[in-house]
């Protein structure tokens, strides 16, 4: 692939990322993406054989940046493991207070594709959520907690519940409350392990 072709593909993906996140995947056509990216629709199809492929690439492009952000929040937090887990939720609360915040792109896409469980983007979204869960389980295992996988699953439930509830109520304080619950669960697990 030439540098120019690579640049066009990046422009398409960057534009799709902004538009899909801001407006939703069904609301944004390939015509609009091509126009906003400053290319032809034919060029979009040169790089992505369908809108479904572009939706899949959109979520795949968000996977590592999102996981990296969670890790940064976790590692930067003061205190022990309970406070580090709580910090993830506190930072979500902070992000949710920004006017451009639209929630979790993975969950919003899954909601739009709920009647298409075999869609490739659903696979990407499920893998992303599982990576978060596996990372949490690894952190809990290193800390010597009993049943780290079960505790990690609780964190995923709190995380996705937080994203959903904030979108319903438009109140970032739900992330703070979920952080308190996460902290209590981790502290309780540490107490049983100690």
C-alpha positions as CSV (number, residue, x, y, z in Angstrom):
1,X,0.0,0.0,0.0
2,X,1.3,3.4,-0.9
3,X,1.7,6.2,1.6
4,X,-1.1,8.1,-0.1
5,X,-3.4,5.1,0.1
6,X,-2.6,4.6,3.7
7,X,-3.3,8.2,4.4
8,X,-6.7,8.0,2.7
9,X,-7.5,4.9,4.8
10,X,-6.5,6.7,8.0
11,X,-8.6,9.8,7.0
12,X,-11.6,7.5,6.4
13,X,-11.2,5.7,9.7
14,X,-10.6,9.0,11.7
15,X,-13.6,10.6,10.1
16,X,-15.8,7.5,10.8
17,X,-14.5,7.3,14.3
18,X,-15.6,10.9,15.0
19,X,-19.0,10.6,13.2
20,X,-20.0,7.1,14.4
21,X,-19.1,8.1,18.0
22,X,-20.9,11.5,17.9
23,X,-24.0,10.4,15.9
24,X,-24.3,6.6,15.9
25,X,-23.5,4.1,13.2
26,X,-26.9,4.0,11.6
27,X,-27.2,7.7,11.4
28,X,-24.0,8.2,9.4
29,X,-23.8,7.1,5.8
30,X,-20.7,6.3,3.7
31,X,-21.5,9.3,1.6
32,X,-21.2,11.6,4.6
33,X,-18.0,9.9,5.7
34,X,-16.5,10.3,2.2
35,X,-17.6,13.9,2.1
36,X,-16.2,14.8,5.5
37,X,-12.9,12.9,4.8
38,X,-12.5,14.8,1.5
39,X,-12.5,11.7,-0.7
40,X,-14.8,9.9,-3.0
41,X,-17.1,7.1,-2.0
42,X,-15.2,4.9,-4.4
43,X,-12.1,5.4,-2.3
44,X,-14.0,4.4,0.8
45,X,-15.0,1.1,-0.9
46,X,-11.4,0.6,-2.1
47,X,-10.3,0.4,1.6
48,X,-13.5,-1.0,3.2
49,X,-15.6,-3.5,1.2
50,X,-18.8,-2.4,3.1
51,X,-20.1,-0.1,5.8
52,X,-20.1,-3.2,8.1
53,X,-16.3,-3.5,7.6
54,X,-15.8,0.1,8.4
55,X,-17.9,-0.3,11.6
56,X,-15.8,-3.2,12.6
57,X,-12.6,-1.2,11.9
58,X,-14.0,1.7,13.9
59,X,-14.4,-0.4,17.0
60,X,-11.1,-2.2,16.5
61,X,-9.4,1.3,16.4
62,X,-10.9,2.1,19.8
63,X,-9.9,-1.1,21.5
64,X,-6.3,-0.5,22.6
65,X,-6.7,3.3,23.2
66,X,-9.6,2.6,25.6
67,X,-7.8,-0.2,27.4
68,X,-4.7,1.9,27.7
69,X,-6.7,4.8,29.2
70,X,-8.2,2.5,31.8
71,X,-4.7,1.2,32.7
72,X,-3.3,4.8,32.9
73,X,-6.1,5.8,35.3
74,X,-5.5,2.6,37.4
75,X,-1.7,3.0,37.6
76,X,-1.8,6.8,38.3
77,X,-4.2,6.4,41.2
78,X,-2.9,6.9,44.8
79,X,-3.6,4.2,47.3
80,X,-4.0,0.4,47.1
81,X,-5.9,-1.9,44.8
82,X,-9.4,-0.7,45.9
83,X,-8.5,2.9,45.3
84,X,-7.0,2.1,41.9
85,X,-10.1,0.3,40.8
86,X,-12.3,3.1,42.1
87,X,-10.1,5.6,40.1
88,X,-11.3,4.0,36.8
89,X,-14.9,5.0,37.7
90,X,-13.9,8.4,39.0
91,X,-12.2,9.2,35.7
92,X,-15.2,7.9,33.8
93,X,-17.3,10.3,35.9
94,X,-14.9,13.2,35.0
95,X,-15.1,12.2,31.3
96,X,-18.9,11.9,31.3
97,X,-19.2,15.5,32.5
98,X,-17.6,16.7,29.2
99,X,-20.3,17.9,26.7
100,X,-19.0,15.8,23.9
101,X,-19.0,12.5,25.9
102,X,-21.4,10.0,24.4
103,X,-20.8,7.0,26.5
104,X,-19.1,3.7,25.5
105,X,-18.8,3.4,21.8
106,X,-18.8,-0.4,22.1
107,X,-22.1,-0.5,24.0
108,X,-23.7,2.0,21.8
109,X,-22.7,0.1,18.7
110,X,-24.0,-3.2,20.3
111,X,-27.3,-1.5,21.0
112,X,-27.6,-0.4,17.4
113,X,-26.7,-3.9,16.2
114,X,-28.8,-5.8,18.8
115,X,-30.7,-7.6,16.0
116,X,-27.5,-8.6,14.3
117,X,-25.6,-10.8,16.8
118,X,-23.3,-12.2,14.1
119,X,-22.1,-8.8,13.0
120,X,-18.3,-8.6,13.0
121,X,-18.4,-5.4,15.2
122,X,-20.2,-7.4,17.9
123,X,-17.3,-9.8,18.0
124,X,-14.8,-6.9,18.3
125,X,-17.0,-5.4,21.1
126,X,-17.2,-8.6,23.0
127,X,-13.4,-9.2,22.7
128,X,-12.8,-5.6,24.0
129,X,-15.0,-6.2,27.1
130,X,-13.3,-9.6,27.7
131,X,-9.9,-7.9,27.5
132,X,-10.9,-5.5,30.3
133,X,-12.2,-8.4,32.3
134,X,-9.1,-10.5,31.8
135,X,-6.9,-7.5,32.8
136,X,-8.9,-7.0,36.0
137,X,-8.7,-10.7,36.8
138,X,-4.9,-10.6,36.3
139,X,-4.6,-7.6,38.7
140,X,-6.7,-9.4,41.3
141,X,-4.8,-12.6,40.9
142,X,-1.5,-10.8,41.4
143,X,-2.9,-9.3,44.6
144,X,-3.7,-12.8,45.8
145,X,-7.5,-12.4,45.9
146,X,-9.7,-15.5,45.9
147,X,-11.8,-16.0,42.7
148,X,-10.2,-13.2,40.7
149,X,-12.3,-14.0,37.6
150,X,-15.6,-13.6,39.5
151,X,-14.5,-10.3,40.9
152,X,-13.4,-9.1,37.5
153,X,-16.8,-10.0,36.1
154,X,-18.3,-7.9,38.8
155,X,-16.2,-5.0,37.6
156,X,-17.4,-5.4,34.0
157,X,-21.0,-5.4,35.2
158,X,-20.3,-2.3,37.2
159,X,-18.5,-0.6,34.3
160,X,-21.1,-1.4,31.7
161,X,-23.9,-0.6,34.1
162,X,-22.2,2.7,34.7
163,X,-22.0,3.6,31.0
164,X,-25.7,2.6,30.5
165,X,-27.1,4.4,33.5
166,X,-25.2,7.6,32.8
167,X,-26.7,7.6,29.2
168,X,-30.2,7.1,30.6
169,X,-30.0,9.6,33.4
170,X,-27.4,12.0,32.0
171,X,-25.8,12.0,35.5
172,X,-22.1,11.3,35.9
173,X,-22.6,10.8,39.7
174,X,-23.6,7.2,38.8
175,X,-20.0,6.5,37.9
176,X,-18.9,7.8,41.3
177,X,-21.4,5.5,43.0
178,X,-20.2,2.6,40.9
179,X,-16.6,3.4,41.9
180,X,-17.6,3.3,45.6
181,X,-19.2,-0.1,45.0
182,X,-16.2,-1.4,43.1
183,X,-13.9,-0.2,45.9
184,X,-16.0,-1.9,48.5
185,X,-16.0,-5.2,46.6
186,X,-12.3,-5.2,46.1
187,X,-11.6,-4.2,49.7
188,X,-13.9,-7.0,50.9
189,X,-12.1,-9.5,48.7
190,X,-8.8,-8.3,50.1
191,X,-10.1,-8.7,53.7
192,X,-11.1,-12.3,53.0
193,X,-7.7,-13.0,51.4
194,X,-5.8,-11.4,54.2
